[in-house]
Amino acid sequence: MKPRALLTLALLFAASTAGAFAAQFKALLITNTAGWHHDSIEAAVPALQGLAKLHDFDLVWPNMTSAVLTDKGLADYQVIIFALTTGDILNDDQQAAVERFVKSGKGFVTLHTGTDTEYDWPWYTKMEGTTFLIHPAVQTATVVVQEPDFPGMDRFAPRSLRTEEWYQFKTPLPADCHILLTVDESTYNPHADWGAKKGDGMGAVHPVSWYHDYDGGRSFTTILGHLPATWSDAVFLHHVYGGIYWAATGRGFRAK
């Protein structure tokens, strides 16, 4: 067979099999900060890239987000991930593109600092469910599973020890948010005093991770992930993937 014919066959084969080997979904990773910059970003990015390889999804971490956060740039993505973001990181046009993205039936995930981002964007605050107020010193505490029937929850013990920066929020979560994990405030000291700001915890229901359907799409939040070493914890990473998987696909999970 002539070389040209062989090349044509090879191209036809590649085109016909491309769909068979496509990743199951495409995720956009944003780590921009306009406030506190967490050292754990440097651990989170390779950990998330490892999850993408393990679970066969595309993860894109762009050097410049301005070209991606448009209707055209977001068209091929199924989920946006804000990992350790802080402050006001998007302009009005980018915010509008993200809103249309979620309204089209797609997903949004925030890891550790979602409630400490975009305070002046009301749509985003409703998607998160609340905003960050304060946190005490990093401490070990007991995390309690509230909803085991969700992707990524199957490796948590019903009660387990974790060491974290336990965020206190300005308001309780609205009723439509499904709480996956809470922290037992009797197992650590929730008191925090930053002078102008003070806090003593959230009381009997102190959420750590939650999800809800929102404005046509899906939103998942976890506040875990402050310490760089947490990003090498297999249980935590499975939890993160579960949230990404649900937000991207809408598919659930049954523990039994």
Backbone as CSV, one residue per row, in Angstrom:
resi,resn,N_x,N_y,N_z,CA_x,CA_y,CA_z,C_x,C_y,C_z
1,MET,0.846,-1.195,0.000,0.000,0.000,0.000,0.882,1.247,0.000
2,LYS,0.466,2.280,-0.736,1.269,3.475,-0.853,1.257,4.256,0.460
3,PRO,2.356,5.016,0.702,2.438,5.786,1.957,1.260,6.721,2.169
4,ARG,0.772,7.373,1.077,-0.356,8.294,1.219,-1.606,7.550,1.692
5,ALA,-1.821,6.344,1.143,-2.984,5.550,1.541,-2.868,5.115,2.996
6,LEU,-1.651,4.742,3.422,-1.435,4.351,4.816,-1.715,5.515,5.763
7,LEU,-1.267,6.710,5.364,-1.516,7.888,6.192,-3.007,8.175,6.300
8,THR,-3.717,8.044,5.176,-5.167,8.274,5.183,-5.864,7.305,6.110
9,LEU,-5.466,6.013,6.056,-6.069,5.021,6.937,-5.785,5.327,8.401
10,ALA,-4.564,5.756,8.682,-4.195,6.074,10.058,-5.029,7.232,10.596
11,LEU,-5.230,8.265,9.744,-6.022,9.412,10.175,-7.481,9.037,10.391
12,LEU,-8.008,8.188,9.503,-9.384,7.722,9.664,-9.554,6.917,10.941
13,PHE,-8.562,6.075,11.252,-8.625,5.266,12.476,-8.576,6.163,13.707
14,ALA,-7.689,7.154,13.652,-7.576,8.069,14.795,-8.876,8.822,15.014
15,ALA,-9.489,9.273,13.926,-10.748,10.011,14.053,-11.866,9.133,14.581
16,SER,-11.890,7.882,14.148,-12.976,6.989,14.549,-12.853,6.529,15.986
17,THR,-11.630,6.519,16.517,-11.414,6.024,17.880,-11.262,7.140,18.901
18,ALA,-11.197,8.389,18.435,-10.970,9.495,19.378,-12.040,9.540,20.456
19,GLY,-13.298,9.363,20.067,-14.382,9.405,21.039,-14.303,8.285,22.045
20,ALA,-13.829,7.122,21.614,-13.762,5.964,22.502,-12.770,6.168,23.630
21,PHE,-11.746,7.009,23.387,-10.710,7.206,24.390,-10.790,8.590,25.041
22,ALA,-11.879,9.291,24.818,-12.020,10.619,25.408,-12.190,10.519,26.918
23,ALA,-11.649,11.520,27.629,-11.836,11.579,29.075,-13.313,11.774,29.393
24,GLN,-13.712,11.371,30.607,-15.144,11.370,30.898,-15.737,12.770,31.087
25,PHE,-14.939,13.749,31.485,-15.404,15.135,31.515,-14.190,16.061,31.591
26,LYS,-14.441,17.354,31.446,-13.363,18.348,31.421,-13.596,19.368,32.523
27,ALA,-12.561,19.618,33.324,-12.660,20.511,34.473,-11.673,21.663,34.331
28,LEU,-12.121,22.850,34.705,-11.275,24.048,34.705,-10.860,24.360,36.135
29,LEU,-9.561,24.432,36.382,-9.032,24.696,37.722,-8.597,26.155,37.821
30,ILE,-9.128,26.857,38.821,-8.781,28.248,39.092,-8.185,28.324,40.496
31,THR,-6.997,28.927,40.629,-6.343,29.077,41.935,-5.974,30.540,42.207
32,ASN,-6.622,31.474,41.535,-6.298,32.895,41.684,-6.565,33.368,43.109
33,THR,-5.768,34.303,43.561,-5.972,34.891,44.891,-5.859,36.408,44.795
34,ALA,-6.690,37.079,45.590,-6.606,38.536,45.717,-6.637,38.892,47.198
35,GLY,-6.073,38.029,47.995,-6.021,38.196,49.435,-4.952,37.255,49.965
36,TRP,-5.314,36.469,50.968,-4.375,35.500,51.519,-4.034,34.444,50.466
37,HIS,-2.742,34.144,50.317,-2.294,33.106,49.386,-1.870,31.881,50.195
38,HIS,-2.614,30.792,50.051,-2.321,29.576,50.805,-1.122,28.824,50.214
39,ASP,-0.197,28.459,51.082,0.931,27.630,50.641,0.453,26.304,50.065
40,SER,-0.715,25.860,50.492,-1.213,24.555,50.057,-1.620,24.528,48.586
41,ILE,-1.666,25.688,47.909,-1.923,25.677,46.466,-0.871,24.842,45.754
42,GLU,0.373,24.982,46.203,1.471,24.248,45.562,1.333,22.741,45.744
43,ALA,0.635,22.312,46.781,0.366,20.882,46.974,-0.935,20.470,46.295
44,ALA,-1.905,21.387,46.247,-3.219,21.055,45.709,-3.182,20.806,44.209
45,VAL,-2.438,21.607,43.478,-2.448,21.481,42.010,-1.955,20.109,41.557
46,PRO,-0.777,19.639,41.994,-0.369,18.293,41.557,-1.284,17.191,42.082
47,ALA,-1.873,17.398,43.262,-2.808,16.394,43.779,-4.040,16.298,42.893
48,LEU,-4.560,17.424,42.452,-5.722,17.422,41.563,-5.361,16.876,40.188
49,GLN,-4.160,17.170,39.729,-3.709,16.598,38.463,-3.596,15.082,38.572
50,GLY,-3.172,14.599,39.736,-3.129,13.153,39.962,-4.515,12.534,39.960
51,LEU,-5.502,13.228,40.567,-6.880,12.737,40.536,-7.394,12.650,39.105
52,ALA,-7.036,13.628,38.291,-7.484,13.621,36.895,-6.938,12.405,36.155
53,LYS,-5.689,12.054,36.433,-5.115,10.865,35.798,-5.761,9.591,36.336
54,LEU,-5.972,9.549,37.649,-6.542,8.356,38.273,-7.961,8.087,37.794
55,HIS,-8.735,9.149,37.614,-10.154,8.996,37.288,-10.480,9.388,35.844
56,ASP,-9.464,9.605,35.037,-9.643,9.822,33.598,-10.576,10.982,33.281
57,PHE,-10.245,12.161,33.829,-10.906,13.381,33.382,-9.838,14.407,33.019
58,ASP,-10.196,15.335,32.151,-9.273,16.397,31.750,-9.315,17.518,32.774
59,LEU,-8.146,17.941,33.224,-8.038,19.070,34.153,-7.142,20.116,33.516
60,VAL,-7.677,21.318,33.324,-6.930,22.399,32.698,-6.693,23.484,33.740
61,TRP,-5.427,23.845,33.938,-5.025,24.901,34.878,-4.344,25.993,34.065
62,PRO,-5.104,26.970,33.581,-4.539,27.950,32.652,-3.641,28.975,33.341
63,ASN,-2.627,29.440,32.617,-1.790,30.522,33.134,-2.578,31.824,33.229
64,MET,-3.445,32.060,32.261,-4.284,33.259,32.228,-5.745,32.815,32.148
65,THR,-6.553,33.243,33.095,-7.955,32.823,33.107,-8.841,33.713,32.257
66,SER,-8.356,34.888,31.868,-9.202,35.855,31.174,-9.746,35.306,29.865
67,ALA,-8.926,34.544,29.127,-9.370,34.013,27.836,-10.316,32.831,28.003
68,VAL,-10.254,32.161,29.136,-11.066,30.961,29.354,-12.434,31.313,29.906
69,LEU,-12.510,32.313,30.757,-13.760,32.635,31.436,-14.651,33.513,30.561
70,THR,-15.003,32.945,29.410,-15.966,33.521,28.479,-16.908,32.400,28.060
71,ASP,-18.010,32.744,27.420,-18.934,31.710,26.955,-18.229,30.729,26.022
72,LYS,-17.429,31.248,25.100,-16.718,30.391,24.158,-15.662,29.556,24.866
73,GLY,-14.910,30.187,25.764,-13.838,29.476,26.455,-14.332,28.370,27.361
74,LEU,-15.544,28.543,27.907,-16.093,27.560,28.847,-16.938,26.485,28.178
75,ALA,-17.151,26.609,26.894,-18.115,25.743,26.217,-17.810,24.259,26.352
76,ASP,-16.532,23.883,26.374,-16.161,22.467,26.403,-16.008,21.904,27.816
77,TYR,-16.217,22.728,28.841,-16.036,22.285,30.223,-17.363,21.855,30.832
78,GLN,-17.278,20.926,31.797,-18.461,20.502,32.545,-18.446,20.999,33.985
79,VAL,-17.275,21.422,34.478,-17.188,21.857,35.872,-16.044,22.860,36.023
80,ILE,-16.268,23.860,36.880,-15.236,24.813,37.279,-14.861,24.508,38.723
81,ILE,-13.562,24.504,39.017,-13.061,24.237,40.367,-12.311,25.465,40.869
82,PHE,-12.780,26.064,41.957,-12.044,27.104,42.665,-11.295,26.417,43.812
83,ALA,-9.981,26.337,43.721,-9.174,25.688,44.754,-8.330,26.731,45.471
84,LEU,-8.645,26.985,46.746,-7.871,27.872,47.600,-7.824,29.302,47.058
85,THR,-8.897,29.706,46.397,-9.033,31.081,45.921,-9.388,31.998,47.081
86,THR,-9.052,33.272,46.950,-9.449,34.249,47.963,-9.718,35.590,47.296
87,GLY,-10.645,36.339,47.884,-10.891,37.702,47.458,-11.668,37.817,46.161
88,ASP,-11.625,39.017,45.596,-12.372,39.359,44.380,-11.473,39.068,43.180
89,ILE,-11.687,37.921,42.525,-10.757,37.468,41.491,-11.324,37.542,40.076
90,LEU,-12.621,37.793,39.923,-13.235,37.844,38.593,-13.852,39.226,38.345
91,ASN,-13.771,39.676,37.080,-14.445,40.922,36.728,-15.901,40.647,36.373
92,ASP,-16.642,41.692,36.058,-18.079,41.545,35.818,-18.376,40.622,34.640
93,ASP,-17.621,40.746,33.554,-17.853,39.897,32.381,-17.575,38.431,32.693
94,GLN,-16.527,38.170,33.445,-16.200,36.795,33.819,-17.262,36.217,34.736
95,GLN,-17.737,37.018,35.665,-18.812,36.563,36.549,-20.066,36.206,35.749
96,ALA,-20.407,37.031,34.784,-21.591,36.770,33.966,-21.433,35.474,33.180
97,ALA,-20.219,35.217,32.673,-19.966,33.977,31.932,-20.097,32.760,32.839
98,VAL,-19.610,32.875,34.075,-19.727,31.772,35.028,-21.193,31.517,35.370
99,GLU,-21.955,32.565,35.562,-23.382,32.398,35.852,-24.087,31.657,34.717
100,ARG,-23.799,32.042,33.482,-24.427,31.363,32.347,-23.966,29.916,32.252
101,PHE,-22.729,29.666,32.614,-22.175,28.309,32.613,-22.979,27.411,33.560
102,VAL,-23.183,27.857,34.792,-23.913,27.067,35.775,-25.384,26.939,35.370
103,LYS,-25.971,28.025,34.897,-27.378,27.996,34.494,-27.630,27.036,33.338
104,SER,-26.591,26.732,32.564,-26.737,25.797,31.444,-26.757,24.343,31.905
105,GLY,-26.633,24.115,33.220,-26.711,22.760,33.756,-25.388,22.168,34.168
106,LYS,-24.373,23.019,34.330,-23.041,22.513,34.651,-22.699,22.725,36.123
107,GLY,-21.469,22.376,36.511,-21.135,22.293,37.923,-20.067,23.260,38.377
108,PHE,-20.054,23.500,39.688,-19.073,24.386,40.320,-18.627,23.751,41.629
109,VAL,-17.314,23.738,41.860,-16.720,23.134,43.055,-15.815,24.160,43.717
110,THR,-15.895,24.286,45.053,-14.946,25.126,45.772,-14.260,24.297,46.856
111,LEU,-12.954,24.462,46.936,-12.118,23.668,47.835,-11.434,24.580,48.844
112,HIS,-11.758,24.415,50.084,-11.291,25.089,51.289,-11.783,26.533,51.410
113,THR,-11.565,27.373,50.419,-11.763,28.811,50.616,-12.886,29.403,49.780
114,GLY,-13.817,28.580,49.308,-14.894,29.116,48.492,-15.679,30.216,49.174
115,THR,-15.897,30.091,50.485,-16.665,31.094,51.217,-15.846,32.346,51.517
116,ASP,-14.550,32.323,51.189,-13.653,33.467,51.391,-13.326,34.128,50.048
117,THR,-14.215,33.966,49.084,-13.994,34.461,47.719,-15.238,35.206,47.237
118,GLU,-15.025,36.299,46.505,-16.100,37.022,45.815,-17.244,37.435,46.750
119,TYR,-16.891,38.157,47.805,-17.894,38.600,48.776,-18.941,39.535,48.169
120,ASP,-18.576,40.270,47.128,-19.468,41.277,46.557,-20.241,40.777,45.337
121,TRP,-20.300,39.482,45.153,-21.017,38.878,44.024,-22.185,38.088,44.607
122,PRO,-23.368,38.671,44.695,-24.500,38.021,45.377,-24.857,36.652,44.815
123,TRP,-24.806,36.477,43.506,-25.124,35.186,42.890,-24.170,34.109,43.416
124,TYR,-22.897,34.444,43.511,-21.900,33.489,44.000,-22.142,33.159,45.473
125,THR,-22.438,34.171,46.274,-22.701,33.932,47.694,-23.873,32.981,47.882
126,LYS,-24.933,33.132,47.068,-26.068,32.212,47.152,-25.663,30.808,46.715
127,MET,-24.770,30.726,45.742,-24.303,29.411,45.303,-23.495,28.728,46.413
128,GLU,-22.640,29.493,47.080,-21.862,28.937,48.189,-22.750,28.624,49.391
129,GLY,-23.761,29.443,49.607,-24.668,29.235,50.730,-24.388,30.112,51.923
130,THR,-23.153,30.609,52.035,-22.774,31.464,53.158,-21.417,32.077,52.846
131,THR,-20.909,32.909,53.764,-19.593,33.510,53.609,-18.770,33.328,54.882
132,PHE,-17.474,33.343,54.701,-16.522,33.158,55.800,-16.564,34.331,56.774
133,LEU,-16.458,34.030,58.066,-16.364,35.059,59.099,-14.997,35.059,59.765
134,ILE,-14.587,33.918,60.332,-13.371,33.844,61.138,-13.018,32.384,61.343
135,HIS,-11.805,32.128,61.816,-11.444,30.763,62.217,-10.496,30.823,63.407
136,PRO,-10.539,29.817,64.265,-9.574,29.730,65.352,-8.254,29.166,64.846
137,ALA,-7.320,28.909,65.744,-6.057,28.270,65.368,-6.325,26.872,64.816
138,VAL,-5.444,26.410,63.949,-5.555,25.054,63.409,-5.536,24.056,64.563
139,GLN,-6.523,23.142,64.552,-6.658,22.165,65.631,-7.165,20.840,65.081
140,THR,-6.930,19.785,65.868,-7.536,18.486,65.583,-8.924,18.449,66.198
141,ALA,-9.884,17.926,65.428,-11.269,17.843,65.891,-11.933,16.629,65.258
142,THR,-13.130,16.335,65.701,-13.878,15.193,65.191,-14.852,15.642,64.105
143,VAL,-14.721,15.012,62.942,-15.633,15.249,61.825,-16.687,14.149,61.824
144,VAL,-17.930,14.538,61.564,-19.055,13.614,61.615,-19.726,13.551,60.243
145,VAL,-19.914,12.329,59.739,-20.615,12.148,58.460,-22.110,12.348,58.678
146,GLN,-22.706,13.222,57.883,-24.142,13.480,57.961,-24.917,12.829,56.827
147,GLU,-24.274,12.670,55.677,-24.947,12.080,54.519,-23.972,11.156,53.787
148,PRO,-24.052,9.837,54.030,-23.103,8.919,53.399,-23.411,8.628,51.936
149,ASP,-24.650,8.875,51.519,-25.051,8.543,50.147,-24.742,9.686,49.188
150,PHE,-23.454,9.901,48.991,-22.985,10.932,48.073,-21.602,10.498,47.593
151,PRO,-21.252,10.780,46.339,-19.938,10.364,45.836,-18.801,10.888,46.703
152,GLY,-17.844,9.990,46.995,-16.663,10.369,47.751,-16.790,10.285,49.246
153,MET,-17.979,9.912,49.760,-18.181,9.845,51.204,-17.906,8.453,51.770
154,ASP,-17.688,7.471,50.916,-17.640,6.078,51.348,-16.383,5.710,52.127
155,ARG,-15.361,6.549,52.130,-14.136,6.208,52.862,-14.021,6.896,54.209
156,PHE,-14.942,7.801,54.512,-14.946,8.419,55.832,-15.545,7.451,56.854
157,ALA,-14.925,7.360,58.025,-15.576,6.696,59.152,-16.741,7.574,59.606
158,PRO,-17.752,6.995,60.291,-18.864,7.832,60.773,-18.386,9.018,61.598
159,ARG,-17.354,8.808,62.401,-16.689,9.887,63.143,-15.186,9.678,62.987
160,SER,-14.473,10.739,62.683,-13.027,10.591,62.478,-12.312,11.882,62.842
161,LEU,-11.035,11.730,63.188,-10.217,12.886,63.534,-9.644,13.533,62.271
162,ARG,-9.686,14.875,62.254,-9.028,15.627,61.190,-8.428,16.876,61.802
163,THR,-7.340,17.343,61.213,-6.694,18.573,61.661,-6.894,19.621,60.579
164,GLU,-7.492,20.756,60.967,-7.949,21.685,59.936,-8.083,23.097,60.499
165,GLU,-8.271,24.034,59.603,-8.614,25.417,59.924,-10.143,25.491,59.865
166,TRP,-10.781,25.395,61.023,-12.233,25.221,61.065,-12.940,26.557,60.866
167,TYR,-13.405,26.794,59.656,-14.074,28.046,59.321,-15.392,28.201,60.071
168,GLN,-15.607,29.394,60.600,-16.923,29.806,61.095,-17.514,30.735,60.039
169,PHE,-18.819,30.633,59.802,-19.464,31.385,58.741,-20.377,32.472,59.303
170,LYS,-20.673,33.451,58.453,-21.497,34.574,58.898,-22.937,34.162,59.165
171,THR,-23.437,33.215,58.387,-24.835,32.782,58.523,-24.914,31.266,58.390
172,PRO,-25.952,30.646,58.950,-26.171,29.218,58.701,-26.470,28.977,57.221
173,LEU,-26.294,27.742,56.784,-26.616,27.401,55.412,-28.124,27.404,55.193
174,PRO,-28.577,27.769,54.002,-30.013,27.690,53.706,-30.485,26.243,53.646
175,ALA,-31.777,26.059,53.719,-32.360,24.716,53.837,-32.085,23.848,52.618
176,ASP,-31.855,24.444,51.453,-31.664,23.624,50.251,-30.262,23.040,50.153
177,CYS,-29.351,23.445,51.026,-27.995,22.879,51.034,-27.998,21.578,51.839
178,HIS,-27.499,20.514,51.239,-27.408,19.211,51.899,-26.028,19.088,52.553
179,ILE,-26.015,18.976,53.868,-24.744,18.923,54.604,-24.190,17.504,54.585
180,LEU,-22.958,17.373,54.128,-22.286,16.081,54.067,-21.475,15.795,55.322
181,LEU,-20.748,16.797,55.816,-19.877,16.648,56.978,-20.088,17.823,57.921
182,THR,-20.022,17.545,59.216,-19.982,18.597,60.223,-18.777,18.365,61.124
183,VAL,-18.398,19.400,61.871,-17.360,19.248,62.882,-18.009,19.383,64.256
184,ASP,-17.646,18.491,65.155,-18.172,18.465,66.524,-17.412,19.511,67.340
185,GLU,-18.082,20.621,67.658,-17.406,21.716,68.342,-16.991,21.384,69.766
186,SER,-17.544,20.307,70.344,-17.130,19.907,71.690,-15.748,19.265,71.687
187,THR,-15.203,18.990,70.494,-13.915,18.296,70.405,-12.750,19.232,70.105
188,TYR,-13.017,20.552,70.027,-11.931,21.526,69.850,-12.396,22.863,70.416
189,ASN,-11.519,23.836,70.449,-11.862,25.163,70.963,-12.194,26.081,69.782
190,PRO,-13.488,26.397,69.569,-13.859,27.206,68.412,-13.668,28.712,68.603
191,HIS,-13.240,29.128,69.794,-13.128,30.567,70.058,-12.021,31.192,69.204
192,ALA,-12.346,32.329,68.596,-11.370,33.089,67.814,-11.568,34.568,68.107
193,ASP,-10.449,35.287,68.191,-10.508,36.721,68.496,-9.479,37.430,67.633
194,TRP,-9.965,38.179,66.634,-9.092,38.948,65.745,-9.244,40.445,65.994
195,GLY,-9.606,40.812,67.218,-9.803,42.216,67.532,-11.181,42.681,67.105
196,ALA,-11.284,43.189,65.887,-12.574,43.660,65.375,-13.534,42.510,65.108
197,LYS,-12.992,41.321,64.896,-13.806,40.128,64.648,-13.623,39.139,65.775
198,LYS,-14.725,38.512,66.164,-14.669,37.457,67.172,-15.631,36.350,66.763
199,GLY,-15.369,35.144,67.244,-16.254,34.039,66.939,-16.157,32.944,67.968
200,ASP,-17.248,32.217,68.137,-17.295,31.094,69.083,-17.937,29.871,68.454
201,GLY,-17.814,29.736,67.140,-18.329,28.549,66.482,-19.723,28.756,65.923
202,MET,-20.284,27.643,65.435,-21.595,27.656,64.782,-22.664,26.939,65.599
203,GLY,-22.266,26.328,66.716,-23.235,25.607,67.534,-23.354,24.150,67.141
204,ALA,-24.560,23.595,67.300,-24.766,22.160,67.117,-24.547,21.704,65.683
205,VAL,-24.802,22.583,64.724,-24.622,22.219,63.313,-23.569,23.136,62.708
206,HIS,-22.358,22.614,62.625,-21.238,23.382,62.064,-20.793,22.677,60.785
207,PRO,-21.259,23.146,59.613,-20.975,22.426,58.371,-19.521,22.512,57.944
208,VAL,-19.059,21.425,57.342,-17.702,21.325,56.805,-17.738,21.107,55.295
209,SER,-18.739,20.367,54.829,-18.919,20.130,53.395,-20.407,20.016,53.090
210,TRP,-20.789,20.526,51.905,-22.203,20.494,51.531,-22.337,20.597,50.010
211,TYR,-23.577,20.365,49.540,-23.860,20.470,48.111,-25.310,20.879,47.916
212,HIS,-25.610,21.393,46.745,-27.011,21.648,46.385,-27.118,21.900,44.886
213,ASP,-28.314,21.662,44.371,-28.646,22.105,43.025,-28.848,23.608,43.082
214,TYR,-28.285,24.305,42.090,-28.348,25.760,42.166,-28.511,26.378,40.783
215,ASP,-29.575,27.109,40.596,-29.807,27.932,39.411,-29.605,27.158,38.107
216,GLY,-30.089,25.923,38.089,-29.992,25.089,36.899,-28.797,24.164,36.870
217,GLY,-27.815,24.410,37.749,-26.599,23.588,37.792,-26.393,22.967,39.159
218,ARG,-25.129,22.688,39.501,-24.793,21.978,40.743,-23.605,22.649,41.424
219,SER,-23.636,22.703,42.750,-22.560,23.330,43.522,-22.144,22.413,44.673
220,PHE,-20.831,22.196,44.812,-20.258,21.388,45.895,-19.192,22.206,46.593
221,THR,-19.176,22.143,47.925,-18.206,22.879,48.735,-17.615,21.975,49.799
222,THR,-16.312,22.071,50.000,-15.683,21.510,51.197,-14.725,22.552,51.743
223,ILE,-14.673,22.713,53.070,-13.713,23.637,53.658,-12.412,22.927,54.033
224,LEU,-12.359,21.622,53.879,-11.121,20.891,54.165,-10.060,21.257,53.130
225,GLY,-8.789,21.161,53.524,-7.708,21.387,52.569,-6.770,22.519,52.911
226,HIS,-6.795,23.002,54.154,-5.916,24.123,54.520,-4.443,23.728,54.543
227,LEU,-4.125,22.609,55.153,-2.730,22.213,55.307,-2.204,21.568,54.032
228,PRO,-0.971,21.891,53.612,-0.416,21.239,52.426,-0.431,19.716,52.518
229,ALA,-0.158,19.171,53.704,-0.112,17.711,53.848,-1.473,17.061,53.638
230,THR,-2.551,17.809,53.845,-3.891,17.249,53.619,-4.054,16.783,52.181
231,TRP,-3.341,17.428,51.262,-3.464,17.100,49.845,-2.743,15.816,49.457
232,SER,-2.157,15.141,50.437,-1.627,13.796,50.210,-2.438,12.734,50.944
233,ASP,-3.567,13.137,51.543,-4.453,12.245,52.292,-5.441,11.604,51.313
234,ALA,-5.384,10.288,51.179,-6.211,9.584,50.196,-7.707,9.724,50.483
235,VAL,-8.099,9.741,51.759,-9.515,9.877,52.097,-10.032,11.259,51.679
236,PHE,-9.261,12.276,51.994,-9.633,13.631,51.592,-9.714,13.754,50.073
237,LEU,-8.746,13.226,49.359,-8.733,13.339,47.900,-9.913,12.591,47.273
238,HIS,-10.305,11.467,47.873,-11.477,10.745,47.383,-12.739,11.591,47.582
239,HIS,-12.805,12.285,48.707,-13.900,13.220,48.988,-13.946,14.338,47.945
240,VAL,-12.785,14.893,47.631,-12.701,15.954,46.622,-13.156,15.434,45.264
241,TYR,-12.667,14.253,44.894,-13.088,13.724,43.592,-14.593,13.474,43.552
242,GLY,-15.153,12.988,44.642,-16.595,12.760,44.672,-17.370,14.027,44.371
243,GLY,-16.947,15.143,44.952,-17.612,16.403,44.690,-17.452,16.860,43.250
244,ILE,-16.248,16.691,42.709,-15.998,17.057,41.310,-16.845,16.188,40.382
245,TYR,-16.863,14.899,40.651,-17.615,13.941,39.825,-19.099,14.285,39.810
246,TRP,-19.670,14.549,41.009,-21.095,14.883,41.068,-21.384,16.200,40.364
247,ALA,-20.545,17.224,40.622,-20.786,18.528,40.013,-20.685,18.465,38.491
248,ALA,-19.760,17.648,37.990,-19.553,17.553,36.540,-20.614,16.722,35.852
249,THR,-21.100,15.679,36.510,-21.966,14.697,35.832,-23.389,14.638,36.368
250,GLY,-23.591,15.054,37.614,-24.903,14.915,38.243,-25.198,13.512,38.730
251,ARG,-24.210,12.621,38.651,-24.440,11.235,39.057,-24.201,11.063,40.561
252,GLY,-25.053,10.265,41.176,-24.989,10.077,42.614,-24.249,8.811,43.031
253,PHE,-24.476,8.417,44.288,-23.791,7.258,44.866,-24.633,6.741,46.028
254,ARG,-24.687,5.416,46.175,-25.349,4.793,47.328,-24.321,4.022,48.131
255,ALA,-24.268,4.295,49.445,-23.292,3.637,50.310,-23.633,2.156,50.514
256,LYS,-24.916,1.791,50.438,-25.341,0.403,50.629,-26.369,0.033,49.577
